[in-house]
Every structure is written in C-alpha cells, then in structure tokens.
C-alpha cells in the first residue's frame, strides 16, 4: 500500500483565495511526523509545516495550516490568501518513528497554479 | 551559510562517463540521504548514511556508489552513466527526535543537482 497518497495532480486557485491540498497516509506506527514541502520551478525543496502524531492541535505556520484528522489518516495543507508566488509543486511526506534512520515517504505531489 | 550544499548544480555529460556529486551539511545532523527525482517529480530514496554507516540501500544499480568520509559529507559517484540516469538528485540530512515521541525532525534538502546524460 502507498504510504502517502496525494490524489490531486494539479490544482488551480484564484489569487487571494484559500486552497486545500489533500494528503492521506498509511502507518501502524503510533509515532510519526507529517510534513509538507514546496518545490518552486527553481527546484529547491522548501520545508513548510510539520505535524506530529501526538500533537493535539493543528499546526500553523503563517498562511499555512495543516488540517490533521488522525482517525481518517489525513493531513491536508491549507494555504490561505493564495499569492502568485505560491505556484509550485507541493509534496506531503511522512516519517515513521523517531530514529533518524527512518526514511521519508513522499507523495507524488500536487502542482498548484495560482491565477491572477 | 548554506545548511546543505551540493555541487555541482548542473551536470551535463555523455553516456558511459563517470561522475560524482558532492554533498556537505553543516547542521550537525547525523543522517544523510540521496534522493532521485524523476521527470514526473517523484522522489525516490536511494541511500541513507548514519555516522558514515550505510543504513538504507534501496534497489539502485551497482553503478551508483555513495561514499561518506565523515558524518558531514555524503558523496555520490556514478559509473558508466546511462540516459535513464538523467534526473535531479537531492542530498538531504536529518536528525532524530529528542524525546522519543516526536518524529518532528524533517529533512533539510540541498538545492539539487540536475544531471543530464546525452
């Protein structure tokens, strides 16, 4: 089974509107971390936000928030007030356990286009 | 100071050549990785080293050989390059969570090396 599933290959959003990028995950480990990364056309991978499996509250970082629904195993990224510079690929990722040995599992990505 | 630096940023080479990509991190992380991102943007792990020791070795051709002289460096050497090796290669580093309940230490990525084999 896929560890991380992103079902939206591409999304469009109007500038200044909010957008939700979907991510579901699969793990039986009680300790895990969920991450979102942004990859603009320049190619670098930029860390956006993190949610721990034991965190009681949804993570927020500026205009980014993570809608964490543990029972549904979903970790959707919400971008509020979209900006043109938000146009990029977005990857959801998961790390099981706490050891730095553990690899990340990445989703296939969602390409977000922000329209002016 | 760049946290994870990899060189070169671009590499164009002919089939059959041998090339290396270097990676260095100054974050004090204990684990380093190589990922390959294909033309469809899918990120696939290749190798992971922890304190110079190979931890993860996914199904990667023997032509790819990682070398970690110390825990701050993880280089990737590729022999007999093939057209299918064309991709973006990312180096990354990370460390473990602190209190045993948090897997919050994500990756810090290098800027990527775009390898084109012609």
gemmi code that builds the backbone of each chain (N, CA, C; Angstrom):
import gemmi

chains = {
    "A": [
        ("UNK", (0.847, -1.198, 0.000), (0.000, 0.000, 0.000), (0.877, 1.241, 0.000)),
        ("UNK", (0.355, 2.273, -0.614), (1.070, 3.540, -0.641), (1.112, 4.119, 0.759)),
        ("UNK", (2.275, 4.623, 1.138), (2.387, 5.240, 2.446), (1.768, 6.630, 2.459)),
        ("UNK", (1.981, 7.369, 1.374), (1.459, 8.726, 1.250), (0.737, 8.841, -0.084)),
        ("UNK", (-0.470, 9.334, -0.045), (-1.260, 9.491, -1.259), (-1.708, 10.932, -1.414)),
        ("UNK", (-1.357, 11.492, -2.544), (-1.852, 12.813, -2.910), (-2.655, 12.618, -4.184)),
        ("UNK", (-3.942, 12.850, -4.100), (-4.833, 12.478, -5.197), (-5.027, 13.598, -6.221)),
        ("UNK", (-4.482, 14.762, -5.963), (-4.675, 15.899, -6.865), (-3.372, 16.182, -7.613)),
        ("UNK", (-3.241, 15.735, -8.848), (-2.007, 16.016, -9.571), (-1.833, 17.508, -9.828)),
        ("UNK", (-2.965, 18.216, -10.054), (-2.886, 19.644, -10.325), (-4.087, 20.365, -9.748)),
        ("UNK", (-3.841, 21.597, -9.310), (-4.922, 22.420, -8.744), (-4.771, 23.849, -9.248)),
        ("UNK", (-5.908, 24.501, -9.430), (-5.898, 25.925, -9.740), (-6.614, 26.665, -8.608)),
        ("UNK", (-6.113, 27.844, -8.286), (-6.790, 28.672, -7.296), (-6.638, 30.134, -7.701)),
        ("UNK", (-7.641, 30.910, -7.421), (-7.586, 32.339, -7.698), (-6.753, 33.021, -6.613)),
        ("UNK", (-5.976, 33.985, -7.041), (-5.184, 34.765, -6.082), (-6.091, 35.287, -4.969)),
        ("UNK", (-5.592, 35.251, -3.752), (-6.242, 35.725, -2.524), (-7.268, 34.747, -1.967)),
        ("UNK", (-7.537, 33.671, -2.683), (-8.450, 32.676, -2.137), (-7.667, 31.610, -1.383)),
        ("UNK", (-8.395, 30.829, -0.571), (-7.763, 29.723, 0.143), (-7.845, 28.452, -0.705)),
        ("UNK", (-6.885, 27.568, -0.473), (-6.866, 26.297, -1.212), (-6.440, 25.187, -0.260)),
        ("UNK", (-7.003, 24.004, -0.462), (-6.652, 22.833, 0.351), (-6.037, 21.771, -0.531)),
        ("UNK", (-4.863, 21.324, -0.148), (-4.187, 20.242, -0.857), (-4.310, 18.976, -0.017)),
        ("UNK", (-4.787, 17.909, -0.637), (-5.109, 16.695, 0.109), (-3.902, 15.779, 0.285)),
        ("UNK", (-3.904, 15.101, 1.413), (-2.864, 14.119, 1.691), (-3.423, 13.082, 2.653)),
        ("UNK", (-3.318, 11.824, 2.292), (-3.645, 10.752, 3.229), (-2.412, 9.887, 3.410)),
        ("UNK", (-2.344, 9.244, 4.567), (-1.152, 8.466, 4.878), (-1.553, 7.118, 5.463)),
        ("UNK", (-0.583, 6.232, 5.482), (-0.834, 4.890, 5.983), (0.338, 4.469, 6.855)),
        ("UNK", (0.062, 4.221, 8.111), (1.097, 3.733, 9.015), (0.451, 3.056, 10.205)),
        ("UNK", (1.179, 2.114, 10.795), (0.724, 1.484, 12.028), (1.606, 1.894, 13.213)),
        ("UNK", (2.590, 2.738, 12.927), (3.476, 3.221, 13.979), (2.767, 4.344, 14.727)),
        ("UNK", (2.696, 4.296, 16.057), (1.996, 5.363, 16.785), (2.739, 6.688, 16.772)),
        ("UNK", (4.029, 6.642, 16.490), (4.819, 7.869, 16.477), (5.250, 8.166, 15.053)),
        ("UNK", (4.788, 9.256, 14.544), (5.154, 9.627, 13.172), (5.032, 11.139, 13.020)),
        ("UNK", (5.666, 11.626, 11.997), (5.606, 13.052, 11.696), (5.140, 13.245, 10.270)),
        ("UNK", (4.370, 14.269, 10.068), (3.859, 14.593, 8.736), (4.406, 15.957, 8.330)),
        ("UNK", (4.820, 16.065, 7.110), (5.494, 17.262, 6.630), (4.917, 17.673, 5.282)),
        ("UNK", (4.998, 18.945, 5.036), (4.717, 19.450, 3.704), (5.938, 20.237, 3.211)),
        ("UNK", (6.273, 19.989, 1.941), (7.366, 20.696, 1.293), (6.834, 21.358, 0.032)),
        ("UNK", (7.454, 22.487, -0.281), (7.127, 23.224, -1.501), (8.324, 23.166, -2.439)),
        ("UNK", (8.058, 22.881, -3.704), (9.133, 22.892, -4.690), (8.759, 23.854, -5.813)),
        ("UNK", (9.294, 25.077, -5.782), (9.007, 26.011, -6.881), (9.738, 25.582, -8.147)),
        ("UNK", (9.498, 26.317, -9.209), (10.086, 25.950, -10.501), (11.615, 26.001, -10.464)),
        ("UNK", (12.172, 26.724, -9.524), (13.627, 26.789, -9.395), (14.212, 25.476, -8.883)),
        ("UNK", (13.373, 24.595, -8.318), (13.804, 23.242, -7.999), (14.116, 22.930, -6.558)),
        ("UNK", (14.371, 23.924, -5.727), (14.738, 23.584, -4.350), (13.526, 23.090, -3.564)),
        ("UNK", (13.773, 22.325, -2.536), (12.724, 21.785, -1.675), (12.687, 22.629, -0.398)),
        ("UNK", (11.533, 23.212, -0.142), (11.393, 24.138, 0.979), (10.425, 23.557, 1.998)),
        ("UNK", (10.876, 23.404, 3.235), (10.020, 22.905, 4.305), (8.965, 23.950, 4.650)),
        ("UNK", (7.711, 23.508, 4.768), (6.625, 24.424, 5.079), (6.076, 24.248, 6.480)),
        ("UNK", (5.732, 23.003, 6.825), (4.984, 22.793, 8.063), (5.106, 21.351, 8.506)),
        ("UNK", (5.014, 21.163, 9.818), (5.143, 19.836, 10.410), (3.990, 19.580, 11.384)),
        ("UNK", (3.531, 18.330, 11.425), (2.521, 17.896, 12.393), (2.974, 16.574, 12.995)),
        ("UNK", (3.048, 16.514, 14.302), (3.418, 15.285, 14.977), (2.188, 14.463, 15.319)),
        ("UNK", (2.365, 13.165, 15.376), (1.220, 12.287, 15.621), (0.630, 12.490, 17.014)),
        ("UNK", (1.426, 13.017, 17.943), (0.917, 13.230, 19.293), (0.425, 14.652, 19.520)),
        ("UNK", (0.573, 15.483, 18.508), (0.154, 16.883, 18.677), (-1.362, 16.962, 18.740)),
        ("UNK", (-1.850, 17.696, 19.728), (-3.293, 17.822, 19.921), (-3.911, 18.858, 18.998)),
        ("UNK", (-3.103, 19.864, 18.661), (-3.641, 20.944, 17.841), (-3.066, 20.884, 16.435)),
        ("UNK", (-3.843, 21.418, 15.507), (-3.358, 21.502, 14.136), (-2.212, 22.495, 14.044)),
        ("UNK", (-1.214, 22.150, 13.268), (-0.064, 23.029, 13.102), (-0.407, 24.217, 12.208)),
        ("UNK", (0.184, 25.340, 12.523), (0.030, 26.525, 11.668), (1.386, 27.207, 11.531)),
        ("UNK", (1.650, 27.719, 10.350), (2.870, 28.478, 10.081), (2.501, 29.591, 9.106)),
        ("UNK", (2.220, 30.753, 9.638), (1.839, 31.867, 8.772), (0.561, 31.562, 8.014)),
        ("UNK", (0.649, 31.598, 6.681), (-0.544, 31.324, 5.865), (-0.803, 29.834, 5.668)),
        ("UNK", (0.092, 29.014, 6.193), (-0.069, 27.570, 6.052), (-0.653, 26.975, 7.329)),
        ("UNK", (-1.608, 26.089, 7.150), (-2.110, 25.317, 8.285), (-2.306, 23.880, 7.829)),
        ("UNK", (-2.205, 22.989, 8.775), (-2.332, 21.574, 8.462), (-3.600, 21.063, 9.139)),
        ("UNK", (-4.511, 20.575, 8.360), (-5.763, 20.022, 8.871), (-5.524, 18.534, 9.150)),
        ("UNK", (-5.223, 18.240, 10.401), (-4.826, 16.895, 10.802), (-6.036, 16.145, 11.339)),
        ("UNK", (-6.413, 15.089, 10.637), (-7.511, 14.251, 11.089), (-6.958, 12.839, 11.267)),
        ("UNK", (-6.592, 12.549, 12.505), (-5.843, 11.329, 12.788), (-6.651, 10.078, 12.486)),
        ("UNK", (-7.923, 10.082, 12.838), (-8.732, 8.891, 12.619), (-8.892, 8.591, 11.134)),
        ("UNK", (-8.920, 9.630, 10.336), (-9.042, 9.454, 8.890), (-7.681, 9.318, 8.229)),
        ("UNK", (-6.628, 9.501, 8.994), (-5.263, 9.467, 8.462), (-5.113, 10.453, 7.304)),
        ("UNK", (-5.535, 11.669, 7.585), (-5.347, 12.695, 6.559), (-4.612, 13.895, 7.156)),
        ("UNK", (-3.871, 14.561, 6.310), (-3.044, 15.699, 6.732), (-3.055, 16.731, 5.614)),
        ("UNK", (-4.177, 17.361, 5.433), (-4.331, 18.293, 4.320), (-3.674, 19.626, 4.622)),
        ("UNK", (-3.055, 20.194, 3.620), (-2.426, 21.511, 3.741), (-3.413, 22.569, 3.275)),
        ("UNK", (-3.611, 23.571, 4.092), (-4.468, 24.696, 3.732), (-3.597, 25.929, 3.573)),
        ("UNK", (-3.689, 26.544, 2.405), (-2.981, 27.801, 2.164), (-4.033, 28.900, 2.095)),
        ("UNK", (-3.932, 29.844, 2.983), (-4.913, 30.938, 2.980), (-4.368, 32.095, 2.140)),
        ("UNK", (-5.273, 32.879, 1.609), (-4.902, 34.091, 0.860), (-3.780, 33.806, -0.136)),
        ("UNK", (-4.054, 32.924, -1.094), (-3.034, 32.488, -2.055), (-2.372, 33.674, -2.746)),
        ("UNK", (-1.086, 33.494, -2.985), (-0.302, 34.503, -3.699), (0.291, 33.869, -4.946)),
        ("UNK", (0.644, 34.699, -5.900), (1.209, 34.180, -7.151), (2.460, 33.341, -6.875)),
        ("UNK", (3.207, 33.748, -5.869), (4.428, 33.016, -5.526), (4.165, 31.655, -4.906)),
        ("UNK", (2.920, 31.326, -4.649), (2.588, 30.002, -4.117), (2.524, 28.954, -5.221)),
        ("UNK", (2.559, 29.386, -6.475), (2.538, 28.437, -7.592), (3.792, 27.568, -7.520)),
        ("UNK", (3.578, 26.267, -7.357), (4.705, 25.353, -7.155), (4.153, 23.933, -7.046)),
        ("UNK", (5.076, 22.971, -6.937), (4.704, 21.592, -6.572), (4.719, 21.510, -5.051)),
        ("UNK", (3.767, 20.774, -4.511), (3.700, 20.593, -3.065), (3.713, 19.096, -2.764)),
        ("UNK", (4.628, 18.726, -1.869), (4.782, 17.333, -1.505), (4.424, 17.122, -0.039)),
        ("UNK", (3.622, 16.109, 0.186), (3.325, 15.642, 1.534), (4.301, 14.501, 1.835)),
        ("UNK", (4.766, 14.444, 3.062), (5.725, 13.395, 3.419), (5.482, 12.924, 4.836)),
        ("UNK", (5.919, 11.720, 5.111), (5.751, 11.137, 6.448), (7.039, 10.461, 6.876)),
        ("UNK", (7.324, 10.597, 8.151), (8.440, 9.890, 8.743), (7.901, 9.065, 9.905)),
        ("UNK", (8.138, 7.758, 9.878), (7.656, 6.883, 10.933), (8.707, 6.764, 12.025)),
        ("UNK", (8.270, 6.788, 13.283), (9.204, 6.621, 14.379), (10.064, 7.848, 14.572)),
        ("UNK", (11.029, 7.750, 15.461), (11.843, 8.905, 15.806), (13.283, 8.757, 15.365)),
        ("UNK", (13.659, 7.588, 14.919), (15.052, 7.405, 14.540), (15.359, 8.142, 13.260)),
        ("UNK", (16.531, 8.749, 13.242), (16.938, 9.422, 12.005), (17.262, 8.399, 10.926)),
        ("UNK", (17.265, 7.113, 11.310), (17.462, 6.071, 10.298), (16.251, 5.988, 9.378)),
        ("UNK", (15.104, 6.370, 9.913), (13.880, 6.108, 9.163), (13.747, 7.046, 7.981)),
        ("UNK", (13.426, 6.458, 6.873), (13.337, 7.279, 5.673), (11.989, 7.964, 5.609)),
        ("UNK", (11.972, 8.985, 4.789), (10.743, 9.679, 4.497), (10.023, 8.958, 3.377)),
        ("UNK", (8.709, 9.031, 3.464), (7.895, 8.598, 2.350), (7.239, 9.846, 1.759)),
        ("UNK", (7.406, 10.033, 0.485), (6.852, 11.206, -0.179), (5.652, 10.819, -1.022)),
        ("UNK", (4.694, 11.735, -1.096), (3.613, 11.578, -2.045), (4.075, 11.976, -3.434)),
        ("UNK", (3.187, 11.827, -4.385), (3.536, 12.107, -5.783), (3.465, 13.587, -6.124)),
        ("UNK", (2.973, 14.386, -5.187), (2.980, 15.832, -5.381), (1.696, 16.372, -5.998)),
        ("UNK", (1.436, 17.633, -5.714), (0.325, 18.382, -6.308), (0.881, 19.664, -6.880)),
        ("UNK", (0.608, 19.896, -8.156), (1.076, 21.134, -8.781), (0.000, 22.199, -8.628)),
        ("UNK", (0.319, 23.234, -7.902), (-0.625, 24.319, -7.644), (-0.320, 25.491, -8.560)),
        ("UNK", (-1.350, 25.952, -9.222), (-1.242, 27.165, -10.052), (-2.148, 28.235, -9.480)),
        ("UNK", (-1.576, 29.381, -9.154), (-2.353, 30.495, -8.621), (-2.591, 31.475, -9.762)),
        ("UNK", (-3.862, 31.734, -10.033), (-4.226, 32.619, -11.142), (-4.419, 34.040, -10.643)),
        ("UNK", (-3.924, 35.014, -11.424), (-4.113, 36.423, -11.003), (-5.549, 36.881, -11.190)),
    ],
    "B": [
        ("UNK", (25.338, 31.027, 5.776), (25.953, 29.740, 5.429), (24.889, 28.765, 4.944)),
        ("UNK", (25.154, 28.102, 3.833), (24.225, 27.116, 3.314), (24.235, 25.897, 4.208)),
        ("UNK", (23.038, 25.409, 4.578), (22.964, 24.304, 5.530), (23.370, 22.978, 4.878)),
        ("UNK", (22.797, 22.705, 3.702), (23.146, 21.501, 2.947), (23.547, 21.976, 1.555)),
        ("UNK", (24.780, 21.793, 1.238), (25.241, 22.273, -0.067), (25.668, 21.094, -0.921)),
        ("UNK", (25.233, 21.094, -2.148), (25.647, 20.048, -3.062), (26.162, 20.680, -4.341)),
        ("UNK", (27.157, 20.057, -4.890), (27.779, 20.542, -6.111), (28.084, 19.379, -7.038)),
        ("UNK", (27.960, 19.603, -8.346), (27.541, 20.847, -8.980), (26.020, 20.972, -9.012)),
        ("UNK", (25.532, 22.129, -9.399), (24.087, 22.331, -9.525), (23.580, 21.739, -10.840)),
        ("UNK", (24.398, 21.836, -11.867), (24.053, 21.257, -13.165), (25.222, 20.395, -13.625)),
        ("UNK", (24.871, 19.285, -14.271), (25.901, 18.372, -14.758), (25.400, 17.769, -16.055)),
        ("UNK", (26.090, 18.071, -17.129), (25.764, 17.502, -18.439), (26.951, 16.651, -18.856)),
        ("UNK", (26.678, 15.410, -19.203), (27.775, 14.506, -19.507), (27.331, 13.466, -20.526)),
        ("UNK", (28.294, 12.803, -21.123), (27.975, 11.803, -22.128), (27.785, 10.428, -21.508)),
        ("UNK", (27.020, 9.620, -22.195), (26.831, 8.228, -21.778), (28.184, 7.551, -21.607)),
        ("UNK", (28.258, 6.738, -20.580), (29.475, 5.974, -20.355), (30.470, 6.637, -19.426)),
        ("UNK", (30.307, 7.933, -19.221), (31.229, 8.648, -18.324), (30.966, 8.309, -16.860)),
        ("UNK", (31.951, 8.627, -16.026), (31.822, 8.503, -14.572), (31.798, 9.909, -13.984)),
        ("UNK", (30.870, 10.142, -13.068), (30.768, 11.467, -12.464), (30.459, 11.358, -10.979)),
        ("UNK", (30.773, 12.427, -10.260), (30.479, 12.480, -8.825), (29.701, 13.733, -8.481)),
        ("UNK", (28.840, 13.600, -7.488), (28.125, 14.739, -6.923), (28.496, 14.797, -5.441)),
        ("UNK", (28.844, 15.994, -4.988), (29.282, 16.131, -3.600), (28.187, 16.769, -2.750)),
        ("UNK", (28.143, 16.383, -1.487), (27.168, 16.952, -0.568), (27.814, 17.146, 0.794)),
        ("UNK", (27.555, 18.308, 1.370), (28.085, 18.628, 2.695), (26.999, 19.319, 3.511)),
        ("UNK", (26.894, 18.967, 4.780), (25.939, 19.655, 5.650), (26.651, 20.176, 6.902)),
        ("UNK", (26.263, 21.382, 7.311), (26.890, 21.989, 8.481), (25.897, 22.138, 9.631)),
        ("UNK", (24.915, 21.248, 9.660), (23.859, 21.317, 10.667), (24.123, 20.413, 11.861)),
        ("UNK", (25.157, 19.618, 11.781), (25.411, 18.666, 12.860), (24.466, 17.479, 12.836)),
        ("UNK", (23.756, 17.283, 11.733), (22.849, 16.135, 11.622), (23.654, 14.841, 11.525)),
        ("UNK", (23.013, 13.765, 11.978), (23.745, 12.509, 11.981), (23.391, 11.596, 10.817)),
        ("UNK", (22.388, 11.957, 10.050), (21.974, 11.099, 8.939), (21.876, 11.912, 7.659)),
        ("UNK", (22.379, 11.320, 6.588), (22.323, 11.974, 5.281), (21.741, 11.013, 4.256)),
        ("UNK", (21.170, 11.575, 3.225), (20.417, 10.788, 2.247), (20.704, 11.272, 0.829)),
        ("UNK", (20.480, 10.383, -0.111), (20.392, 10.756, -1.514), (19.031, 10.331, -2.038)),
        ("UNK", (18.375, 11.267, -2.706), (17.108, 11.019, -3.348), (17.235, 11.325, -4.833)),
        ("UNK", (16.457, 10.598, -5.615), (16.392, 10.861, -7.053), (14.975, 11.337, -7.380)),
        ("UNK", (14.897, 12.447, -8.092), (13.591, 12.936, -8.532), (13.516, 12.805, -10.046)),
        ("UNK", (12.565, 11.988, -10.504), (12.477, 11.727, -11.936), (11.689, 12.826, -12.638)),
        ("UNK", (11.489, 12.637, -13.929), (10.833, 13.668, -14.744), (9.381, 13.897, -14.340)),
        ("UNK", (8.793, 12.933, -13.648), (7.422, 13.083, -13.169), (7.392, 13.637, -11.748)),
        ("UNK", (8.531, 14.080, -11.276), (8.659, 14.731, -9.965), (8.578, 13.762, -8.799)),
        ("UNK", (8.594, 12.464, -9.073), (8.517, 11.505, -7.983), (9.858, 11.396, -7.291)),
        ("UNK", (9.825, 11.504, -5.957), (11.054, 11.448, -5.161), (11.250, 10.034, -4.626)),
        ("UNK", (12.414, 9.465, -4.932), (12.679, 8.103, -4.507), (14.009, 8.046, -3.760)),
        ("UNK", (13.987, 7.446, -2.578), (15.222, 7.360, -1.812), (16.179, 6.381, -2.476)),
        ("UNK", (17.458, 6.736, -2.418), (18.485, 5.850, -2.940), (19.308, 5.267, -1.798)),
        ("UNK", (19.861, 6.160, -0.993), (20.758, 5.730, 0.083), (20.543, 6.594, 1.319)),
        ("UNK", (20.921, 5.992, 2.459), (20.953, 6.747, 3.696), (22.180, 6.310, 4.483)),
        ("UNK", (22.886, 7.290, 5.038), (24.042, 7.015, 5.872), (23.827, 7.637, 7.238)),
        ("UNK", (24.202, 6.912, 8.270), (24.177, 7.443, 9.622), (25.576, 7.326, 10.198)),
        ("UNK", (26.166, 8.474, 10.515), (27.529, 8.471, 11.047), (28.467, 7.595, 10.221)),
        ("UNK", (28.466, 7.815, 8.947), (29.331, 7.146, 7.978), (28.939, 5.698, 7.691)),
        ("UNK", (27.880, 5.227, 8.308), (27.476, 3.841, 8.091), (26.249, 3.774, 7.187)),
        ("UNK", (26.300, 2.900, 6.178), (25.178, 2.738, 5.261), (23.993, 2.118, 5.998)),
        ("UNK", (22.844, 2.805, 5.947), (21.649, 2.339, 6.643), (20.596, 1.865, 5.657)),
        ("UNK", (20.371, 2.668, 4.638), (19.357, 2.332, 3.650), (20.037, 2.238, 2.295)),
        ("UNK", (19.753, 1.152, 1.615), (20.271, 0.981, 0.261), (19.130, 0.397, -0.548)),
        ("UNK", (18.386, 1.277, -1.179), (17.259, 0.810, -1.965), (17.785, 0.131, -3.232)),
        ("UNK", (16.869, -0.368, -4.007), (17.261, -1.072, -5.230), (17.817, -0.069, -6.219)),
        ("UNK", (19.108, 0.049, -6.191), (19.802, 1.019, -7.044), (20.899, 0.259, -7.769)),
        ("UNK", (21.100, 0.516, -9.050), (22.182, -0.196, -9.769), (23.526, -0.037, -9.071)),
        ("UNK", (24.352, -1.048, -9.212), (25.688, -1.021, -8.607), (26.557, 0.105, -9.145)),
        ("UNK", (26.136, 0.694, -10.237), (26.901, 1.820, -10.807), (26.873, 3.040, -9.886)),
        ("UNK", (25.919, 3.039, -8.975), (25.809, 4.146, -8.018), (26.497, 3.734, -6.727)),
        ("UNK", (27.475, 4.526, -6.317), (28.162, 4.177, -5.073), (28.295, 5.415, -4.200)),
        ("UNK", (27.659, 5.391, -3.028), (27.795, 6.502, -2.098), (29.087, 6.355, -1.298)),
        ("UNK", (29.611, 7.507, -0.883), (30.807, 7.499, -0.048), (30.640, 8.562, 1.026)),
        ("UNK", (30.852, 8.168, 2.271), (30.704, 9.105, 3.377), (31.996, 9.150, 4.176)),
        ("UNK", (32.866, 10.107, 3.875), (34.142, 10.174, 4.597), (33.974, 10.590, 6.057)),
        ("UNK", (32.922, 11.339, 6.344), (32.587, 11.709, 7.723), (31.108, 12.047, 7.750)),
        ("UNK", (30.569, 12.302, 8.930), (29.111, 12.410, 9.000), (28.580, 13.702, 8.392)),
        ("UNK", (29.468, 14.603, 8.021), (29.037, 15.853, 7.392), (29.054, 15.782, 5.876)),
        ("UNK", (29.548, 14.694, 5.339), (29.686, 14.579, 3.887), (29.115, 13.258, 3.382)),
        ("UNK", (28.393, 13.365, 2.275), (27.921, 12.157, 1.601), (27.971, 12.427, 0.110)),
        ("UNK", (28.919, 11.775, -0.559), (29.094, 11.975, -1.988), (28.483, 10.810, -2.749)),
        ("UNK", (28.119, 11.100, -3.986), (27.513, 10.073, -4.835), (28.332, 9.945, -6.100)),
        ("UNK", (28.852, 8.753, -6.326), (29.628, 8.506, -7.534), (28.819, 7.593, -8.448)),
        ("UNK", (28.798, 7.961, -9.724), (28.027, 7.181, -10.684), (28.963, 6.740, -11.809)),
        ("UNK", (29.046, 5.454, -12.009), (29.874, 4.901, -13.090), (29.036, 4.640, -14.326)),
        ("UNK", (29.690, 4.677, -15.461), (29.069, 4.272, -16.735), (27.659, 4.848, -16.885)),
        ("UNK", (27.582, 6.142, -16.885), (26.287, 6.821, -16.905), (25.440, 6.404, -18.097)),
        ("UNK", (24.134, 6.274, -17.842), (23.165, 5.895, -18.864), (22.132, 7.013, -19.018)),
        ("UNK", (21.441, 6.988, -20.165), (20.435, 8.021, -20.424), (19.392, 8.079, -19.305)),
        ("UNK", (19.019, 6.925, -18.778), (17.993, 6.843, -17.734), (18.422, 7.412, -16.400)),
        ("UNK", (19.695, 7.744, -16.281), (20.163, 8.350, -15.036), (19.846, 9.836, -14.985)),
        ("UNK", (19.419, 10.389, -16.100), (19.068, 11.818, -16.138), (17.932, 12.086, -15.159)),
        ("UNK", (18.172, 12.981, -14.239), (17.202, 13.279, -13.167), (17.777, 14.404, -12.325)),
        ("UNK", (17.007, 14.800, -11.326), (17.533, 15.717, -10.311), (17.844, 14.889, -9.068)),
        ("UNK", (19.048, 15.030, -8.565), (19.472, 14.286, -7.388), (19.544, 15.250, -6.205)),
        ("UNK", (18.847, 14.876, -5.148), (18.825, 15.705, -3.945), (19.565, 15.007, -2.822)),
        ("UNK", (20.409, 15.776, -2.177), (21.002, 15.358, -0.928), (20.156, 15.951, 0.198)),
        ("UNK", (20.059, 15.248, 1.315), (19.301, 15.756, 2.458), (19.949, 15.257, 3.737)),
        ("UNK", (19.649, 15.946, 4.818), (20.135, 15.487, 6.118), (19.029, 15.638, 7.140)),
        ("UNK", (19.148, 14.892, 8.228), (18.151, 14.983, 9.290), (18.740, 14.439, 10.581)),
        ("UNK", (17.995, 14.661, 11.677), (18.366, 14.033, 12.939), (17.119, 13.530, 13.626)),
        ("UNK", (17.332, 12.705, 14.632), (16.207, 12.062, 15.307), (15.504, 13.045, 16.213)),
        ("UNK", (14.285, 12.696, 16.603), (13.542, 13.481, 17.576), (14.210, 13.414, 18.932)),
        ("UNK", (13.882, 14.349, 19.796), (14.590, 14.473, 21.064), (13.988, 13.644, 22.189)),
        ("UNK", (12.685, 13.532, 22.242), (12.094, 12.953, 23.444), (11.435, 11.603, 23.203)),
        ("UNK", (11.712, 11.014, 22.082), (11.188, 9.682, 21.826), (9.746, 9.658, 21.380)),
        ("UNK", (9.084, 10.792, 21.420), (7.698, 10.793, 20.990), (7.471, 11.701, 19.796)),
        ("UNK", (8.512, 12.333, 19.386), (8.303, 13.273, 18.310), (9.212, 12.922, 17.134)),
        ("UNK", (8.589, 12.658, 16.027), (9.360, 12.389, 14.806), (9.408, 13.663, 13.993)),
        ("UNK", (9.711, 14.774, 14.687), (9.495, 16.060, 14.034), (10.674, 16.585, 13.252)),
        ("UNK", (11.764, 15.817, 13.289), (12.903, 16.397, 12.582), (12.880, 15.964, 11.138)),
        ("UNK", (12.480, 16.905, 10.347), (12.359, 16.637, 8.927), (13.687, 16.737, 8.222)),
        ("UNK", (13.628, 16.659, 6.970), (14.811, 16.785, 6.128), (15.139, 18.242, 5.865)),
        ("UNK", (16.416, 18.503, 5.763), (16.882, 19.739, 5.138), (17.517, 19.311, 3.829)),
        ("UNK", (16.992, 19.853, 2.758), (17.449, 19.444, 1.435), (18.538, 20.358, 0.906)),
        ("UNK", (19.399, 19.790, 0.109), (20.266, 20.590, -0.726), (19.460, 21.144, -1.889)),
        ("UNK", (20.096, 21.940, -2.701), (19.388, 22.616, -3.797), (19.206, 21.732, -5.018)),
        ("UNK", (19.765, 20.538, -4.981), (19.578, 19.610, -6.088), (20.673, 19.721, -7.144)),
        ("UNK", (20.926, 18.609, -7.811), (21.849, 18.569, -8.952), (21.082, 18.006, -10.131)),
        ("UNK", (20.971, 18.816, -11.158), (20.269, 18.353, -12.361), (21.285, 17.664, -13.264)),
        ("UNK", (21.168, 16.360, -13.363), (22.074, 15.563, -14.188), (21.409, 15.265, -15.522)),
        ("UNK", (22.091, 15.597, -16.587), (21.604, 15.297, -17.938), (22.644, 14.445, -18.635)),
        ("UNK", (22.234, 13.264, -19.044), (23.126, 12.357, -19.745), (22.739, 12.375, -21.232)),
        ("UNK", (23.701, 12.680, -22.074), (23.411, 12.797, -23.521), (24.156, 11.726, -24.317)),
    ],
}
model = gemmi.Model(1)
for chain_id, residues in chains.items():
    chain = gemmi.Chain(chain_id)
    for i, (resn, *xyz) in enumerate(residues, 1):
        res = gemmi.Residue()
        res.name, res.seqid = resn, gemmi.SeqId(i, " ")
        for name, pos in zip(("N", "CA", "C"), xyz):
            atom = gemmi.Atom()
            atom.name, atom.element = name, gemmi.Element(name[0])
            atom.pos, atom.b_iso = gemmi.Position(*pos), 0.0
            res.add_atom(atom)
        chain.add_residue(res)
    model.add_chain(chain)
structure = gemmi.Structure()
structure.add_model(model)
structure.setup_entities()
